[in-house]
């Protein structure tokens, strides 16, 4: 074999080896996530929410807004839901009675019964049904109801590899499990951050009036986490 032919054969073997390594490397890459339509994502997200046994939640308002709950203005709420009918959470609120000072209120909801304890008295009291005006005891199911009513759904990048961004318009009354006084005929602009793999909703942004005192452009954000973690919610002793 001549020196020229030997060099040509060596180059051919080197190229073949490189091609094999490249192919092996490509084969180890994760397969792209299967395509999903907005309607499929909506339905899978609703199903995943209804299947939860528990979740941690946090509700906030944009632009300094708050929710009038009768005796105070709710600014933020955070706690745990044990579905389908129990929740324990803490409310950050302001009340004119206390010169709009920020109050911390502990709340337990079990079925139709709501227990409340403020940071000043430290005494639990039972509220008449509907007094609080907001129900966290099955917040996951309420969001699933809103999902089922979404129209004009679209999917976009959720700002990360793990989530889809699902947007659309929902009926306000679809959230009556969360806000019993939600108006009939009203609409909400809803955006959800939904997991690509598990279809669980990490965050929901809701723009539009849910309470009679709400301005039309009020925006609330609900964050969900700690899915199916052990949670105990019992009546106060």
C-alpha positions in Angstrom: 0.0 0.0 0.0 1.4 3.4 -0.9 1.8 6.1 1.6 -1.0 8.2 -0.2 -3.5 5.3 0.0 -2.6 4.7 3.7 -3.3 8.4 4.5 -6.6 8.3 2.6 -7.7 5.1 4.5 -6.8 6.7 7.9 -8.8 9.8 7.1 -11.8 7.6 6.1 -11.6 5.6 9.3 -11.3 8.8 11.4 -14.4 10.4 9.8 -16.4 7.2 10.3 -15.5 7.1 14.0 -16.5 10.7 14.4 -19.8 10.1 12.7 -20.5 7.2 15.0 -19.7 9.2 18.1 -22.0 12.1 16.8 -24.8 9.7 16.2 -24.5 8.2 19.7 -24.4 11.6 21.3 -27.6 12.6 19.4 -29.3 9.4 20.4 -28.8 10.2 24.1 -30.6 13.5 23.9 -34.2 13.5 25.4 -37.0 13.3 22.9 -38.9 16.5 22.4 -42.1 16.8 24.4 -45.1 15.7 22.4 -47.2 18.5 20.8 -50.4 19.3 22.7 -53.3 21.5 21.6 -54.7 24.2 23.8 -57.9 22.2 24.4 -55.9 19.1 25.3 -53.8 21.0 27.7 -56.9 22.6 29.2 -58.5 19.3 29.8 -55.4 17.5 31.1 -54.7 20.4 33.5 -58.3 20.3 34.8 -58.0 16.5 35.3 -54.7 16.9 37.2 -56.2 19.5 39.5 -59.2 17.4 40.3 -56.9 14.5 41.2 -55.0 16.3 43.9 -55.4 15.4 47.5 -53.7 18.5 48.8 -51.7 21.6 47.8 -50.0 24.6 49.3 -51.4 27.9 48.0 -50.7 31.6 48.0 -52.9 34.4 46.8 -51.7 37.9 46.1 -52.9 41.1 44.3 -51.2 43.3 41.8 -50.7 47.0 42.1 -51.5 47.3 45.8 -55.1 46.0 45.3 -57.0 44.1 47.9 -60.3 42.1 48.4 -63.1 43.4 50.6 -64.1 40.6 52.8 -66.5 42.6 54.9 -64.7 43.2 58.1 -61.3 43.8 56.5 -59.5 44.1 53.2 -57.6 40.9 52.3 -54.2 41.6 50.7 -52.6 38.2 50.8 -53.5 34.7 51.9 -51.3 31.6 52.3 -51.9 28.1 53.5 -52.8 24.5 52.7 -55.8 22.9 51.2 -56.9 19.3 52.0 -59.3 18.5 49.2 -62.2 18.4 48.7 -63.4 20.4 51.7 -60.7 21.5 54.1 -58.2 24.4 54.3 -56.0 26.1 56.9 -54.5 29.5 56.0 -53.3 32.9 57.2 -54.6 36.1 55.9 -52.7 39.4 55.7 -55.4 42.1 55.8 -56.1 45.7 56.8 -59.1 47.1 58.7 -60.4 50.6 59.1 -61.3 49.8 62.6 -57.6 49.5 63.4 -56.6 52.5 61.4 -55.8 50.3 58.4 -53.0 48.5 60.3 -52.0 45.2 58.8 -53.6 42.3 60.6 -52.7 38.6 60.6 -55.8 36.4 60.7 -55.7 32.6 61.0 -58.6 30.8 59.3 -59.7 27.2 59.2 -62.4 26.1 56.8 -64.1 22.7 57.1 -67.1 22.1 54.9 -69.4 25.1 55.4 -67.9 26.0 58.7 -65.3 28.7 59.0 -63.2 29.4 62.2 -61.3 32.6 62.6 -58.6 33.8 65.0 -57.0 37.3 64.9 -53.6 38.1 66.2 -54.9 40.5 68.8 -57.5 38.4 70.7 -55.9 35.0 69.9 -59.4 33.5 70.4 -61.0 31.3 67.8 -64.6 32.1 66.8 -67.0 30.4 64.4 -68.3 32.6 61.6 -71.8 32.3 60.1 -71.7 30.5 56.7 -70.7 32.9 53.9 -69.2 35.6 56.1 -65.7 35.4 54.8 -66.9 35.5 51.1 -64.0 33.3 49.9 -63.5 29.6 50.1 -60.1 27.9 49.9 -61.3 24.4 51.0 -61.4 23.2 47.4 -59.4 25.8 45.5 -57.9 23.1 43.2 -61.4 22.0 42.1 -62.5 25.6 41.6 -59.5 26.3 39.3 -60.4 23.1 37.4 -64.0 24.5 37.0 -62.6 27.7 35.5 -60.3 25.7 33.2 -63.3 23.8 31.9 -65.0 27.1 30.9 -62.0 28.7 29.1 -62.7 29.9 25.6 -60.2 31.0 22.9 -57.4 29.1 24.6 -53.8 29.6 23.4 -50.5 28.1 24.3 -47.2 30.0 24.5 -43.8 29.7 26.1 -44.1 29.6 29.9 -40.7 31.2 30.4 -39.0 27.8 31.2 -38.5 24.3 29.8 -40.9 22.8 32.4 -44.2 24.7 31.8 -46.7 25.7 29.2 -48.4 29.0 29.3 -52.2 28.6 28.8 -54.3 31.7 28.3 -57.9 32.3 27.5 -61.2 33.8 28.7 -63.3 32.1 31.5 -66.7 32.8 32.9 -66.6 34.5 36.3 -69.3 32.3 37.7 -67.1 29.2 37.0 -65.1 30.3 40.1 -68.1 30.3 42.5 -66.5 27.4 44.3 -63.7 29.9 45.2 -65.8 33.1 45.4 -69.5 32.2 45.9 -70.6 35.8 44.9 -68.8 35.7 41.6 -71.0 37.6 39.1 -73.2 35.8 36.5 -72.3 37.0 33.0 -68.9 38.3 34.0 -65.7 37.2 32.2 -62.1 36.8 33.4 -58.8 36.8 31.5 -57.0 33.8 32.8 -53.4 32.7 32.4 -52.1 29.4 33.8 -48.5 28.0 34.1 -49.0 24.3 33.5 -46.4 21.6 33.9 -45.3 20.0 30.6 -44.9 16.5 32.1 -47.4 16.3 35.0 -49.9 18.9 33.7 -50.2 20.4 37.2 -50.9 24.1 37.5 -48.1 26.0 39.2 -49.6 29.5 38.9 -52.8 31.2 37.8 -53.3 34.8 37.0 -56.9 36.0 37.0 -57.8 39.5 35.7 -61.4 40.7 36.2 -64.0 41.3 38.9 -65.0 38.5 41.2 -66.5 40.5 44.1 -69.1 43.2 44.0 -66.5 45.8 45.2 -63.9 44.8 42.7 -62.6 47.3 40.0 -63.0 45.8 36.5 -59.2 45.5 36.0 -58.2 43.9 39.3 -55.7 41.1 39.0 -55.0 38.3 41.4 -52.4 35.6 41.3 -52.7 32.1 42.8 -49.6 30.0 43.3 -49.8 26.3 43.9 -47.0 24.0 45.2 -46.3 21.0 47.5 -48.8 18.8 45.6 -50.2 15.8 47.5 -48.0 16.6 50.5 -49.3 15.3 53.9 -51.6 17.9 55.4 -53.7 17.9 58.6 -56.7 20.3 58.9 -58.8 19.9 62.1 -61.2 22.1 64.0 -59.4 24.3 66.6 -59.3 23.0 70.1 
